[in-house]
Amino acid sequence: MPREILKKFHPDMTLQEAIYETIHHGKKPLKSIAADLEMKENNLTQIGLEYPNSNLWAKRIPPIIHSSGVYLILDVLEHSVGRIGFTLPTVSEKPTADICKLTMRSLAEFGELVKEIEKAINNNKIEQPEKKRILKEGHEAIKSILTLMHACSTNTDK
């Protein structure tokens, strides 16, 4: 039987929905996630169906996320406190000219977009395509900055 499609995060998603989606529609089947967590399938199913009345300890959240490969639980928690999270890129070397160029290019593109948006704001009108570009290019700029920061922080001379 084909697996159902995982729902994407949306601002109205509840923590219970996120837990259910993570457990039941993750990248791995529930049986495999339960085995990774050394839990009975039935107990894991109960967590997904009965949260907040289930026994989901905070210490279980990271292993569930690692096993399922789904970050919806974190997305909901972060959104509820006004934060956003990113997967840190894997960096195996010191910051390179390529990483620096990528960061500068992303920031320049985002800067150009902000200039365009400023004009739209002055007209009291931001169109849907502009909103999509803000999200896309803003995410790319932030990710490139984080890549540079992560490369600098993980590969420093001691």
Order of alpha helices (4+ residues) and beta strands (2+ residues): alpha-alpha-alpha-alpha-alpha-alpha-alpha
